[in-house]
Structures are given as C-alpha cells and as structure tokens.
C-alpha cells in the first residue's frame, strides 16, 4: 500500500476531517454540560445566591458554543 503525500490530500478530505473534528468537539461539550447539570442537581437549595444562575449561564454558553460548531455547515 502506498503512503499519502501532502499533494494527495484533497480539499474534500480536509473538509471531512474538519467536520469530523467539529462534531467530536460538539459531542464532548454536550457530555460536559450533561455532567455539570447532573452534578449541580440537588445542590441549588443550599448554595449561595447567584450560584444557580452561574451554573445555568455556563450550561447555556456550552450549548451555544456546541451549536455554533456545526451551524451553517454540512
């Protein structure tokens, strides 16, 4: 089997790799958000004011970031 040389890599191959990496990162961010959400549940009652809002803001930011990774891309 022959080895790939830099000139053998097409734009389609680069785009496919970029898309795969974006989807992987998107999935990892969503797993992170799910873990944060699970850890935070049940802790809101005994926390300082603003803690719940901070957690919710963080979860929203993570989800927005994950969504933007593939927005407008196929």
Secondary structure, 3 states (H helix, E strand, C coil): CCCCCHHHCCHHHHHHHHHHHHHHHHHHHHHHHHHHHHHHCCCHHHCCCCHHHHHHHHHHHHHHHHHHHHCCCC
